[in-house]
Amino acid sequence: MENSKKGKAFRPLSPEEYIRTKSGTLPIYQCLINSDWENAHLANIIIARKHPEGNITACLYLVDLYCQGVKDTTWFFNKPVTEYNGIMQDINNRLEMEETEYALVHNIIYAALEFAEDYDFHPHRDFTSVSRFMLEEDTDDTELVDIECGMDGKPAYVWTPEHSKSETQRIISKLEKNPGPGNYYILNQE
């Protein structure tokens, strides 16, 4: 006789599903930011959380405080601390990173998102689908830190030689529509 009551098979969560559903329950292990973020108006942020067995899951965010908000984001999942430390050393070899409080990086990300949204710039697709879940909800429970966005209150596009002509034109076209001619800056990184 066949057993008509079959139990549901256990299906482990994918890394993406885990970050979306469970990362917020993990304690913060470390928050890092590039030391020149205030002058550069470009923040490289790392938020790492520690699993009960000691491994680390982290999200990395590239945040443009002048105009575009969360330009890029990536993540890695459930890495041993030694591997995490190696990744951090590689990053620190390229950028001078410093440890900071969660409240600062939280406020930077959310301030940049809000400012960018005012000018129709949307966060990187991976932020929407995965890495935003590494953050706490943006409520009054998180200490408020005043973060300046834009330049003199106006959006500013920082052109670099790495930007394609089409990318540059897309950004300038958005700014021409909102806030409109004369109400934004174009800066040349060179």
Buried (B, 14 or more C-beta within 10 A) or exposed (E): EEEEEEEEEEEEEEBBEBBBEBBEEBEBBBBBBBBBBEEBBBBBBBBBBBBEEEBBBBBBBBBBBBBBBBBBBBBBBBBEEEEBEEBBEEBEEEBEBEEBEBBBBBBBBBBBBEBBEBBEBEBBEBBEEBBBBBBBEBEEEBEEBEBEBBBEEBBBBBBEEEBEEEEBEEBBEBBEEEBEEEEBBEBEEE
